[in-house]
Amino acid sequence: MLCWLSRLHAALSAPTGRIAHLRPSSLRRRLALSSQRRIPEFSSFVARTNTCGELRSSHLGQEVTLCGWIQYRRQNVFLVLRDSHGLIQVVIPQDESAASVKKILCEAPVESVVRVSGTVISRPPGQENPKMPTGEIEIKVKTAELLNACKKLPFEIKDFVKKTEALRLQYRYLDLRSFQMQYNLRLRSQMVMKMREYLCNLHGFVDVETPTLFKRTPGGAKEFVIPSREPGKFYCLPQSPQQFKQLLMVGGLDRYFQVARCYRDEGSRPDRQPEFTQIDIEMSFVDQTGIQSLIEGLLQYSWPSDKDPVVVPFPSMTFAEALASYGTDKPDTRFGMKIVDISNVFRNTEVGFLQDALSKPQGTVKAMCISEGAKYLKRKDIESIRKFAADHFNQEVLPIFLKANRNWNSPVAKSIMEEQRSGLTRLMEIQEDDVVLLTVGEHKKACSVLGKLRLECADLLEARGLVLRDPALFSFLWVVDFPLFLPKEENPEKLESAHHPFTAPHPSDVQLLYSEPEKVRSQHYDLVLNGNEIGGGSIRIHDAELQRYILAELLKEDVKLLSHLLQALEFGAPPHGGIALGLDRLICLVTGAPTIRDVIAFPKSFRGHDLMSNAPDSLPPEELKPYHIQVSWPADSEAEKSSLNQPYCPES
């Protein structure tokens, strides 16, 4: 037993430690070994000798067998055969002796599946296609077999052919044949495999599967409820493996990793999925710096080779700094247009509404400079910006043209004294043709409205031809020092967790828990990429009494729901922390896909429906009976019931 345990320990503990602490020679050696892998054999175990995309001039004269879909046919002389690896041109034989082969290849509809055998030959001089990797050669067919004919398609399998998303989701199995979907899913697979290699092989993480059927968790997003056969008892699908990964640390696993399926019943959200995937990580005896170094190394190691390499370490910014400069906790740092507090410039102003704002205890004056805004923005754009602020924030925003000869809807610009004008120009480094957007109010609200307008203005300027957010640039940022608690929206007198109730307070703020908990910072950290949150984590509470106090006294949660976790923390729980990377969002940004649905094989619509299978679906009462539940129909139940019997109509 001891011999077996020592061998297991030696096998698992060899490559550990942060990438930042590895000696360069050791890291280079490991990376070299990992890169010396055999080239995948894509034609092993199957009825072909090669893939359509691999043949080159070096294969001239070889006899090959290929399988694939007919992409298109030209004059019944050539056809292009496609598989998941590429395209190749096939010459349809014209002589009488090969009439049966010609009949198969000429009569098979486009997108039919065929197997052809023949010889690799050179294309005639002048007929090479430099745009195709296989463009120097073609296949002279000897035999052909129709494996499956294709009926009339609902849309062409070509990336440039426009299809509605509803149609694509309804026929997802056809949409998956497109080059872009193939690229997205294969790149996703490659990145996940490299992540597994980095975590498990280089750093000794253990891949553990955690349960999908769990119980209700207090706080956080709404959970999907699953009935059981016990009356009145239900499972819930986990929002994340949060409790399980902490329990694994109590169990001494030390380093846990999982490609985890997670579930949140968030209703209709345009770019969210009710089920999603995250790279879930937890470590014992780690601090915030250790987690950040791990993730930086993980992304650097798994980053696609066709993208610019990831540069580490990533810059870091506190939550307070992000809000003050960008108006959000997930700033897009690829472009400027930062928010500036200009309250001091107007301390002695005679402008009435500015005087009123600064006379209030929390009153501030904030501004944002739109570079060359007067040159690129039209009057209707300025009006649109002001309307957006009024409609969404009930906030007045004023444009000021300090140097350009315009004062569209900006009487305040005429009232600014020369001293204030020069002070504002100096503070914000205003240039000719710049536009300043000014607003007043409480710090958080004023920053939030300008943060939204910053993105709106970027959209407008890019629509006019400016490039502010380079799609090839990947700007990572750590955001740290979040508040531990936030006031509840429905009852601001009560607190809720800003992250989740297991997040540890900042060591410097622990005493404030018992006097001013709303001022406590957390050991929570978010990873932001190009203005999108792609990861979040924290150092956890490993002390049972502190966890119980926060749950019961500050959050007013029923501690019985978490009795198992509280009990576990009493049995020698190590200090631990972790993070989860949103895999769908990360791959979406890496590939440049318009939505996360384009990097998921079988996604739900924005309403949470599977348009291909028409899920969710109804169940007859006899199938619900074992679960002791029945459907309570709304007032328009007759219309609802009758709709169940109507033909399926996909969402538009």
C-alpha positions as CSV (number, residue, x, y, z in Angstrom):
1,M,0.0,0.0,0.0
2,L,2.8,2.4,1.0
3,C,4.8,1.5,-2.1
4,W,1.8,2.1,-4.4
5,L,1.1,5.5,-2.6
6,S,4.7,6.6,-3.0
7,R,4.7,5.8,-6.7
8,L,1.4,7.7,-7.2
9,H,2.8,10.7,-5.3
10,A,6.0,10.7,-7.4
11,A,4.0,10.5,-10.7
12,L,1.6,13.3,-9.7
13,S,4.0,15.7,-8.0
14,A,6.8,15.9,-10.6
15,P,5.9,19.1,-12.5
16,T,4.5,21.6,-10.0
17,G,5.0,25.3,-9.2
18,R,4.1,28.4,-11.0
19,I,5.4,29.0,-14.5
20,A,6.9,32.3,-13.3
21,H,9.2,30.3,-11.0
22,L,10.4,27.7,-13.5
23,R,14.0,28.0,-14.6
24,P,14.1,29.1,-18.3
25,S,16.1,26.0,-19.3
26,S,13.7,23.7,-17.6
27,L,10.7,25.4,-19.2
28,R,12.2,25.3,-22.6
29,R,13.0,21.6,-22.2
30,R,9.4,20.8,-21.2
31,L,7.9,22.8,-24.0
32,A,10.3,21.2,-26.5
33,L,9.3,17.7,-25.4
34,S,5.6,18.6,-25.6
35,S,6.0,19.9,-29.1
36,Q,7.8,16.7,-30.3
37,R,4.5,14.8,-30.8
38,R,3.6,12.6,-33.7
39,I,1.6,14.2,-36.5
40,P,-2.0,13.1,-36.1
41,E,-3.0,10.2,-38.4
42,F,-6.3,11.5,-39.7
43,S,-6.9,8.5,-42.0
44,S,-6.3,5.7,-39.5
45,F,-9.1,3.2,-38.9
46,V,-11.3,4.6,-41.7
47,A,-12.1,3.7,-45.3
48,R,-9.8,6.3,-46.9
49,T,-6.1,6.7,-47.5
50,N,-5.9,10.4,-47.2
51,T,-7.9,13.5,-46.4
52,C,-9.0,16.0,-49.0
53,G,-6.8,18.8,-47.6
54,E,-3.5,17.0,-47.3
55,L,-2.5,16.0,-50.8
56,R,0.3,18.0,-52.5
57,S,2.6,17.8,-55.5
58,S,4.8,15.4,-53.4
59,H,1.9,12.8,-53.7
60,L,2.0,12.8,-57.5
61,G,1.4,9.3,-58.9
62,Q,0.0,7.9,-55.7
63,E,-3.2,5.9,-55.7
64,V,-5.6,7.4,-53.1
65,T,-9.1,6.9,-51.8
66,L,-11.0,9.9,-50.5
67,C,-14.3,10.4,-48.8
68,G,-16.3,13.6,-48.5
69,W,-19.1,15.9,-49.6
70,I,-19.5,17.3,-53.1
71,Q,-18.9,21.0,-52.7
72,Y,-19.8,21.9,-56.3
73,R,-19.6,20.6,-59.8
74,R,-18.4,22.5,-63.0
75,Q,-19.7,21.5,-66.4
76,N,-19.8,17.8,-65.4
77,V,-16.1,17.8,-65.9
78,F,-14.8,18.7,-62.5
79,L,-16.1,18.5,-59.0
80,V,-14.7,19.8,-55.7
81,L,-14.7,17.3,-52.9
82,R,-14.7,18.6,-49.3
83,D,-14.1,17.0,-46.0
84,S,-13.2,18.5,-42.6
85,H,-9.6,19.0,-43.6
86,G,-10.0,20.8,-46.9
87,L,-10.9,20.8,-50.6
88,I,-9.6,18.9,-53.6
89,Q,-10.5,19.0,-57.3
90,V,-11.7,15.7,-58.8
91,V,-11.6,15.0,-62.6
92,I,-14.8,13.3,-63.8
93,P,-13.8,10.7,-66.4
94,Q,-15.4,11.3,-69.8
95,D,-14.5,8.1,-71.7
96,E,-17.2,5.5,-72.4
97,S,-15.5,2.8,-70.2
98,A,-16.1,4.9,-67.1
99,A,-19.7,5.7,-67.8
100,S,-20.9,4.3,-64.5
101,V,-18.4,6.5,-62.6
102,K,-19.4,9.6,-64.5
103,K,-23.1,8.8,-63.9
104,I,-22.6,8.7,-60.1
105,L,-20.5,11.9,-59.9
106,C,-22.7,13.9,-62.4
107,E,-26.1,12.9,-61.0
108,A,-25.3,13.0,-57.3
109,P,-26.8,16.3,-55.8
110,V,-24.5,18.8,-54.2
111,E,-23.6,17.9,-50.5
112,S,-24.0,14.2,-51.3
113,V,-21.4,11.9,-49.6
114,V,-19.2,10.0,-52.0
115,R,-16.0,7.8,-51.9
116,V,-13.6,8.1,-54.9
117,S,-10.4,6.3,-55.7
118,G,-7.9,7.4,-58.3
119,T,-4.5,8.8,-59.0
120,V,-2.9,12.1,-57.9
121,I,-2.0,14.1,-61.1
122,S,-0.7,17.6,-61.8
123,R,-3.2,20.2,-63.0
124,P,-2.6,21.3,-66.6
125,P,-0.3,24.3,-66.9
126,G,-2.1,27.5,-66.3
127,Q,-5.0,25.8,-64.4
128,E,-3.3,25.8,-61.0
129,N,-5.3,27.5,-58.2
130,P,-2.9,29.3,-55.8
131,K,-5.8,30.0,-53.4
132,M,-6.2,26.3,-52.6
133,P,-3.6,24.4,-50.7
134,T,-4.3,21.5,-53.0
135,G,-4.4,23.8,-56.0
136,E,-1.4,22.3,-57.9
137,I,-2.9,18.8,-58.2
138,E,-6.2,17.0,-58.9
139,I,-7.5,13.4,-58.7
140,K,-8.0,11.3,-61.8
141,V,-10.9,9.2,-60.7
142,K,-11.1,5.4,-61.4
143,T,-13.9,4.3,-59.1
144,A,-16.7,6.1,-57.3
145,E,-19.4,5.2,-54.8
146,L,-22.4,7.2,-53.7
147,L,-22.5,6.7,-50.0
148,N,-25.5,8.9,-49.3
149,A,-27.5,11.3,-51.6
150,C,-28.5,14.7,-50.3
151,K,-32.0,16.1,-50.6
152,K,-32.6,19.8,-51.4
153,L,-30.9,21.9,-48.8
154,P,-32.6,24.7,-46.8
155,F,-29.5,26.9,-47.4
156,E,-26.1,26.6,-49.2
157,I,-23.2,25.4,-47.2
158,K,-21.1,28.4,-47.9
159,D,-19.8,31.0,-45.4
160,F,-20.6,34.0,-47.7
161,V,-24.3,32.9,-48.1
162,K,-26.4,34.9,-45.6
163,K,-28.6,32.8,-43.3
164,T,-30.8,33.9,-40.4
165,E,-29.5,32.6,-37.1
166,A,-32.8,30.9,-36.5
167,L,-32.4,28.9,-39.7
168,R,-28.8,28.1,-38.8
169,L,-29.9,26.8,-35.4
170,Q,-32.8,24.8,-36.8
171,Y,-30.5,23.0,-39.2
172,R,-27.4,23.1,-36.9
173,Y,-26.0,19.9,-38.3
174,L,-25.8,21.5,-41.7
175,D,-24.4,24.8,-40.3
176,L,-21.6,22.8,-38.7
177,R,-20.3,21.9,-42.1
178,S,-19.3,25.5,-42.8
179,F,-15.6,26.4,-42.7
180,Q,-16.0,29.0,-40.0
181,M,-17.9,26.6,-37.6
182,Q,-15.3,23.9,-38.3
183,Y,-12.5,26.3,-37.5
184,N,-14.1,27.6,-34.3
185,L,-14.8,24.1,-32.9
186,R,-11.4,22.7,-33.8
187,L,-9.6,25.7,-32.3
188,R,-11.7,25.3,-29.2
189,S,-10.7,21.6,-29.0
190,Q,-7.0,22.5,-29.5
191,M,-7.0,25.2,-26.8
192,V,-8.7,22.9,-24.3
193,M,-6.2,20.1,-25.0
194,K,-3.3,22.5,-24.4
195,M,-4.9,23.7,-21.2
196,R,-5.2,20.1,-19.9
197,E,-1.6,19.5,-20.8
198,Y,-0.4,22.6,-19.0
199,L,-2.5,22.0,-15.9
200,C,-2.2,18.2,-15.5
201,N,1.2,17.4,-17.1
202,L,3.2,20.5,-16.2
203,H,1.6,21.5,-12.9
204,G,0.2,18.4,-11.3
205,F,-3.5,19.3,-11.4
206,V,-6.1,16.5,-11.0
207,D,-9.0,16.4,-13.4
208,V,-12.1,15.6,-11.3
209,E,-15.7,15.4,-12.4
210,T,-18.2,16.8,-10.0
211,P,-22.0,16.1,-9.7
212,T,-24.6,17.6,-12.0
213,L,-27.5,16.9,-9.6
214,F,-27.1,19.0,-6.5
215,K,-29.1,21.1,-4.1
216,R,-30.2,24.7,-4.0
217,T,-27.4,27.2,-3.2
218,P,-28.2,30.5,-1.5
219,G,-27.5,33.7,-3.4
220,G,-26.3,34.0,-7.0
221,A,-28.2,33.4,-10.2
222,K,-31.4,31.4,-10.4
223,E,-31.0,27.7,-10.7
224,F,-32.7,25.0,-12.8
225,V,-34.9,22.8,-10.6
226,I,-35.1,19.0,-11.3
227,P,-37.9,17.0,-9.7
228,S,-37.2,13.8,-7.9
229,R,-39.4,10.8,-7.1
230,E,-39.6,11.8,-3.5
231,P,-42.6,14.1,-2.9
232,G,-41.7,17.7,-2.5
233,K,-37.9,17.2,-3.0
234,F,-35.9,18.6,-5.8
235,Y,-32.4,18.7,-7.2
236,C,-30.9,21.8,-8.7
237,L,-28.4,22.0,-11.5
238,P,-25.2,23.7,-10.2
239,Q,-24.4,27.2,-11.3
240,S,-20.8,26.1,-10.9
241,P,-18.8,23.4,-9.0
242,Q,-18.0,26.0,-6.4
243,Q,-18.8,24.0,-3.2
244,F,-17.4,20.8,-4.6
245,K,-14.1,22.2,-5.5
246,Q,-13.7,23.7,-2.1
247,L,-14.6,20.3,-0.6
248,L,-11.9,18.7,-2.8
249,M,-9.4,21.0,-1.2
250,V,-10.6,19.9,2.3
251,G,-10.2,16.4,1.0
252,G,-6.5,17.0,0.2
253,L,-6.6,16.9,-3.6
254,D,-4.4,20.1,-3.5
255,R,-4.9,21.0,-7.2
256,Y,-8.2,20.5,-9.0
257,F,-9.2,21.2,-12.6
258,Q,-12.3,20.5,-14.7
259,V,-13.9,21.4,-18.0
260,A,-17.1,22.0,-16.2
261,R,-20.7,22.3,-17.5
262,C,-22.6,25.0,-15.6
263,Y,-26.3,26.0,-15.6
264,R,-28.1,29.2,-14.9
265,D,-31.8,30.0,-15.4
266,E,-31.3,33.6,-16.4
267,G,-34.2,33.9,-18.8
268,S,-33.9,35.8,-22.1
269,R,-30.3,37.2,-22.3
270,P,-29.1,38.1,-25.8
271,D,-25.6,36.7,-25.5
272,R,-25.9,34.2,-22.6
273,Q,-26.5,30.5,-22.5
274,P,-28.5,28.6,-19.9
275,E,-25.8,25.9,-20.1
276,F,-22.2,26.9,-20.5
277,T,-18.7,25.6,-20.0
278,Q,-15.9,27.0,-17.8
279,I,-12.3,26.0,-17.1
280,D,-12.7,25.5,-13.3
281,I,-9.6,25.6,-11.1
282,E,-8.9,25.4,-7.4
283,M,-5.6,25.2,-5.4
284,S,-4.6,24.8,-1.8
285,F,-2.0,27.0,0.0
286,V,-2.2,29.7,-2.7
287,D,-2.6,33.5,-2.8
288,Q,-4.0,35.9,-5.4
289,T,-0.6,36.4,-7.0
290,G,-0.2,32.6,-7.4
291,I,-3.6,32.2,-9.2
292,Q,-2.9,35.1,-11.5
293,S,0.6,33.7,-12.4
294,L,-1.0,30.3,-13.1
295,I,-3.7,31.7,-15.4
296,E,-1.2,33.9,-17.3
297,G,1.0,30.9,-17.9
298,L,-2.1,28.8,-18.9
299,L,-3.2,31.3,-21.5
300,Q,0.3,31.9,-22.8
301,Y,0.8,28.1,-23.2
302,S,-2.6,27.4,-24.9
303,W,-2.8,30.5,-27.1
304,P,-3.3,29.7,-30.8
305,S,-0.1,29.8,-32.9
306,D,-1.8,31.9,-35.6
307,K,-2.4,34.8,-33.1
308,D,0.1,37.3,-31.7
309,P,1.7,35.7,-28.6
310,V,0.3,36.6,-25.2
311,V,2.6,38.9,-23.2
312,V,2.8,38.4,-19.4
313,P,2.4,39.6,-16.7
314,F,-1.0,41.1,-17.4
315,P,-1.6,44.7,-16.1
316,S,-3.7,45.1,-13.0
317,M,-6.2,47.7,-11.9
318,T,-8.4,48.1,-8.8
319,F,-12.1,48.1,-9.1
320,A,-12.2,51.7,-7.9
321,E,-9.7,52.8,-10.6
322,A,-11.6,50.9,-13.3
323,L,-14.9,52.6,-12.3
324,A,-13.2,56.1,-12.1
325,S,-11.4,55.9,-15.4
326,Y,-13.7,53.7,-17.5
327,G,-17.1,53.7,-15.8
328,T,-17.1,49.9,-15.6
329,D,-15.5,46.9,-13.9
330,K,-14.6,45.4,-17.3
331,P,-12.8,48.1,-19.2
332,D,-11.8,47.8,-22.8
333,T,-8.2,49.2,-22.6
334,R,-7.5,49.0,-26.4
335,F,-8.5,52.7,-26.7
336,G,-8.4,55.8,-24.6
337,M,-11.2,58.3,-24.0
338,K,-10.8,57.9,-20.2
339,I,-13.2,59.6,-17.8
340,V,-11.7,62.6,-15.9
341,D,-13.0,64.2,-12.7
342,I,-13.0,67.9,-13.5
343,S,-14.8,69.1,-10.3
344,N,-11.8,71.2,-9.2
345,V,-11.9,73.1,-12.4
346,F,-15.4,74.4,-11.7
347,R,-15.2,75.0,-7.9
348,N,-15.6,78.7,-8.5
349,T,-17.9,78.5,-11.5
350,E,-20.9,80.8,-12.0
351,V,-22.8,78.2,-14.1
352,G,-25.9,77.4,-12.1
353,F,-26.3,73.7,-12.6
354,L,-22.6,73.1,-12.0
355,Q,-22.8,75.1,-8.7
356,D,-25.8,73.1,-7.6
357,A,-24.1,69.8,-8.4
358,L,-20.9,70.6,-6.5
359,S,-22.8,72.0,-3.5
360,K,-24.1,68.5,-2.8
361,P,-22.0,66.1,-0.5
362,Q,-21.5,63.5,-3.2
363,G,-21.6,65.9,-6.2
364,T,-19.0,65.7,-8.9
365,V,-18.4,66.9,-12.4
366,K,-17.1,64.3,-14.8
367,A,-16.0,64.6,-18.5
368,M,-14.7,62.5,-21.3
369,C,-12.8,63.7,-24.4
370,I,-13.8,62.3,-27.8
371,S,-10.7,62.6,-30.0
372,E,-11.6,64.2,-33.3
373,G,-15.2,64.0,-32.4
374,A,-16.1,67.3,-34.1
375,K,-14.6,65.9,-37.3
376,Y,-16.3,62.6,-37.4
377,L,-19.6,62.9,-35.4
378,K,-22.6,64.6,-36.9
379,R,-25.2,66.6,-35.1
380,K,-27.6,63.7,-35.0
381,D,-24.9,61.6,-33.4
382,I,-24.5,64.1,-30.6
383,E,-28.3,64.1,-30.1
384,S,-28.3,60.3,-30.1
385,I,-25.7,60.3,-27.4
386,R,-27.6,62.7,-25.2
387,K,-30.9,60.8,-25.7
388,F,-29.2,57.5,-24.8
389,A,-28.0,59.0,-21.5
390,A,-31.4,60.4,-20.7
391,D,-33.3,57.2,-21.6
392,H,-31.0,54.7,-19.9
393,F,-29.7,56.7,-16.9
394,N,-32.0,59.7,-16.6
395,Q,-28.9,61.7,-16.8
396,E,-28.1,65.0,-18.7
397,V,-25.0,65.0,-20.8
398,L,-23.7,68.1,-22.4
399,P,-21.3,68.4,-25.4
400,I,-18.6,71.1,-25.3
401,F,-16.6,72.1,-28.3
402,L,-13.8,74.1,-26.7
403,K,-11.7,74.6,-29.9
404,A,-13.9,73.7,-32.8
405,N,-16.2,76.4,-34.0
406,R,-19.4,74.6,-32.9
407,N,-21.6,74.7,-29.9
408,W,-24.4,72.2,-30.8
409,N,-26.9,72.2,-27.9
410,S,-24.2,73.3,-25.5
411,P,-25.0,76.7,-24.0
412,V,-22.8,75.8,-21.1
413,A,-19.7,76.1,-23.3
414,K,-20.5,79.9,-23.8
415,S,-20.7,80.3,-20.0
416,I,-17.3,78.8,-19.2
417,M,-14.8,81.5,-18.2
418,E,-11.5,81.7,-20.0
419,E,-9.7,80.5,-16.9
420,Q,-11.9,77.4,-16.7
421,R,-11.6,76.8,-20.4
422,S,-7.8,76.8,-20.3
423,G,-7.8,74.7,-17.1
424,L,-10.1,72.1,-18.8
425,T,-8.0,72.1,-21.9
426,R,-4.8,71.5,-20.0
427,L,-6.3,68.8,-17.7
428,M,-7.8,66.8,-20.5
429,E,-5.2,67.6,-23.1
430,I,-7.9,68.7,-25.6
431,Q,-6.9,69.1,-29.2
432,E,-8.5,70.8,-32.2
433,D,-11.7,69.0,-33.3
434,D,-12.0,67.2,-30.0
435,V,-15.4,67.0,-28.2
436,V,-15.9,66.9,-24.5
437,L,-18.9,65.2,-23.0
438,L,-19.7,66.6,-19.5
439,T,-22.1,65.3,-16.8
440,V,-22.7,65.9,-13.2
441,G,-23.9,63.8,-10.2
442,E,-22.8,61.2,-7.7
443,H,-19.5,59.6,-8.5
444,K,-20.6,56.1,-9.4
445,K,-23.6,57.2,-11.5
446,A,-21.7,59.9,-13.4
447,C,-18.9,57.4,-14.2
448,S,-21.3,54.7,-15.2
449,V,-23.1,56.9,-17.8
450,L,-19.9,58.1,-19.3
451,G,-18.6,54.5,-19.4
452,K,-21.6,53.5,-21.5
453,L,-21.2,56.5,-23.7
454,R,-17.5,55.7,-24.2
455,L,-18.5,52.5,-25.9
456,E,-21.3,54.1,-27.8
457,C,-19.0,56.8,-29.1
458,A,-16.4,54.1,-30.1
459,D,-19.2,52.4,-32.1
460,L,-20.1,55.7,-33.9
461,L,-16.4,56.6,-34.6
462,E,-15.7,53.2,-36.0
463,A,-18.8,53.4,-38.2
464,R,-17.2,56.5,-39.6
465,G,-14.0,54.7,-40.5
466,L,-11.8,55.1,-37.4
467,V,-10.1,52.0,-36.0
468,L,-10.2,52.3,-32.2
469,R,-10.5,48.7,-31.2
470,D,-8.1,46.6,-33.2
471,P,-9.7,43.1,-33.5
472,A,-6.2,41.5,-33.8
473,L,-5.2,43.1,-30.4
474,F,-5.9,41.1,-27.2
475,S,-5.7,43.4,-24.2
476,F,-5.8,41.4,-20.9
477,L,-6.4,43.1,-17.6
478,W,-6.8,42.0,-14.0
479,V,-9.3,43.9,-12.0
480,V,-8.9,43.5,-8.2
481,D,-10.0,44.8,-4.8
482,F,-13.8,44.5,-5.5
483,P,-16.2,45.3,-2.6
484,L,-17.1,42.2,-0.6
485,F,-20.8,43.2,-0.4
486,L,-23.2,45.4,-2.4
487,P,-26.5,46.8,-1.2
488,K,-29.5,44.8,-2.5
489,E,-31.3,46.5,-5.4
490,E,-34.8,45.7,-4.0
491,N,-33.7,46.6,-0.4
492,P,-30.6,48.8,-0.2
493,E,-30.6,48.5,3.6
494,K,-29.6,44.8,3.3
495,L,-26.4,43.4,1.8
496,E,-25.6,40.7,-0.8
497,S,-22.4,39.2,-1.9
498,A,-20.7,41.0,-4.8
499,H,-19.2,37.7,-6.0
500,H,-20.4,34.8,-3.9
501,P,-20.7,34.2,-0.1
502,F,-17.5,32.1,0.0
503,T,-15.1,34.9,-1.0
504,A,-12.6,35.9,1.7
505,P,-12.4,39.5,2.9
506,H,-9.2,41.5,2.2
507,P,-6.8,40.9,5.1
508,S,-6.6,44.6,5.9
509,D,-10.4,45.0,6.1
510,V,-11.4,42.0,8.3
511,Q,-12.2,44.2,11.4
512,L,-14.6,46.3,9.3
513,L,-16.8,43.2,9.0
514,Y,-18.1,43.8,12.5
515,S,-18.6,47.6,12.2
516,E,-18.8,48.8,8.6
517,P,-19.2,45.7,6.3
518,E,-20.2,47.8,3.3
519,K,-16.6,49.1,3.2
520,V,-14.9,45.7,3.2
521,R,-12.9,44.9,0.1
522,S,-12.7,41.3,-1.1
523,Q,-10.0,39.0,-2.3
524,H,-11.9,38.6,-5.6
525,Y,-10.3,39.1,-9.0
526,D,-11.6,39.3,-12.5
527,L,-9.8,38.7,-15.8
528,V,-10.9,41.0,-18.5
529,L,-10.2,40.7,-22.2
530,N,-11.1,43.5,-24.6
531,G,-13.9,44.8,-22.4
532,N,-15.3,41.3,-21.7
533,E,-15.1,39.4,-18.4
534,I,-13.6,36.1,-19.3
535,G,-12.7,34.8,-15.8
536,G,-13.4,35.4,-12.1
537,G,-12.2,33.9,-8.9
538,S,-11.2,34.6,-5.3
539,I,-9.4,33.4,-2.3
540,R,-12.0,31.5,-0.2
541,I,-13.0,31.6,3.4
542,H,-11.5,28.6,5.1
543,D,-12.5,29.4,8.6
544,A,-15.9,27.9,9.6
545,E,-16.7,30.6,12.2
546,L,-16.0,33.5,9.8
547,Q,-18.0,31.8,7.0
548,R,-20.9,31.2,9.4
549,Y,-20.9,34.8,10.6
550,I,-21.0,36.2,7.0
551,L,-23.8,33.9,6.0
552,A,-26.0,34.3,9.1
553,E,-25.3,37.8,10.4
554,L,-24.5,39.8,7.3
555,L,-26.2,38.0,4.4
556,K,-29.1,36.7,6.5
557,E,-29.0,33.3,4.7
558,D,-30.2,30.0,6.1
559,V,-27.0,28.3,7.2
560,K,-28.7,24.9,7.2
561,L,-28.5,24.9,3.4
562,L,-24.7,24.9,3.7
563,S,-24.3,22.8,6.8
564,H,-22.2,20.3,4.9
565,L,-19.7,23.0,3.8
566,L,-19.5,24.6,7.2
567,Q,-18.9,21.2,8.8
568,A,-16.1,20.4,6.3
569,L,-14.4,23.7,7.1
570,E,-14.2,22.6,10.8
571,F,-12.1,19.5,9.9
572,G,-8.8,21.1,9.0
573,A,-9.6,23.0,5.8
574,P,-6.4,24.4,4.1
575,P,-6.3,28.0,2.9
576,H,-7.4,27.8,-0.8
577,G,-8.5,29.8,-3.8
578,G,-9.4,29.4,-7.4
579,I,-10.8,30.8,-10.6
580,A,-13.1,29.9,-13.5
581,L,-12.5,30.9,-17.1
582,G,-15.5,31.3,-19.3
583,L,-14.5,29.0,-22.1
584,D,-17.3,30.0,-24.5
585,R,-16.6,33.7,-24.1
586,L,-12.8,33.2,-24.4
587,I,-13.1,31.2,-27.7
588,C,-15.6,33.7,-29.0
589,L,-13.1,36.5,-28.6
590,V,-10.1,34.5,-29.9
591,T,-12.0,33.5,-33.1
592,G,-13.7,36.9,-33.5
593,A,-17.1,35.2,-33.7
594,P,-20.1,37.6,-33.4
595,T,-21.7,35.6,-30.6
596,I,-20.9,32.8,-28.2
597,R,-23.4,30.7,-30.1
598,D,-20.9,30.5,-33.0
599,V,-18.3,28.6,-30.8
600,I,-20.8,26.1,-29.3
601,A,-21.7,23.0,-31.3
602,F,-25.4,22.9,-30.2
603,P,-26.3,26.2,-28.5
604,K,-29.7,27.4,-27.3
605,S,-31.4,30.5,-28.8
606,F,-31.4,33.7,-26.9
607,R,-34.7,32.6,-25.4
608,G,-33.1,29.4,-24.2
609,H,-34.7,27.1,-26.8
610,D,-33.2,24.4,-28.9
611,L,-34.6,25.2,-32.3
612,M,-33.4,22.0,-33.8
613,S,-35.2,19.6,-31.4
614,N,-37.8,22.0,-30.1
615,A,-36.7,21.7,-26.5
616,P,-38.0,22.4,-23.9
617,D,-41.0,20.3,-24.7
618,S,-44.2,19.3,-22.9
619,L,-44.8,16.0,-21.0
620,P,-48.1,14.2,-20.6
621,P,-49.6,14.1,-17.1
622,E,-48.9,10.4,-16.7
623,E,-45.1,11.0,-17.1
624,L,-45.2,13.7,-14.5
625,K,-47.1,11.7,-11.9
626,P,-44.1,9.8,-10.6
627,Y,-42.5,13.1,-9.7
628,H,-45.6,14.3,-7.7
629,I,-46.0,17.5,-9.8
630,Q,-48.5,18.9,-12.2
631,V,-48.6,21.9,-14.5
632,S,-50.4,25.0,-13.3
633,W,-51.5,26.7,-16.5
634,P,-51.7,30.5,-16.7
635,A,-54.9,32.3,-17.4
636,D,-54.6,31.9,-21.2
637,S,-54.2,28.1,-20.6
638,E,-56.5,27.1,-23.5
639,A,-54.3,29.1,-26.0
640,E,-51.2,27.6,-24.4
641,K,-52.5,24.1,-24.5
642,S,-53.6,24.4,-28.1
643,S,-50.2,25.8,-29.1
644,L,-48.6,22.5,-28.1
645,N,-50.4,20.8,-30.9
646,Q,-49.5,23.4,-33.5
647,P,-46.7,22.8,-36.1
648,Y,-43.3,24.0,-34.9
649,C,-42.4,27.5,-35.9
650,P,-38.7,28.5,-35.2
651,E,-37.9,31.8,-33.5
652,S,-37.1,34.8,-35.8
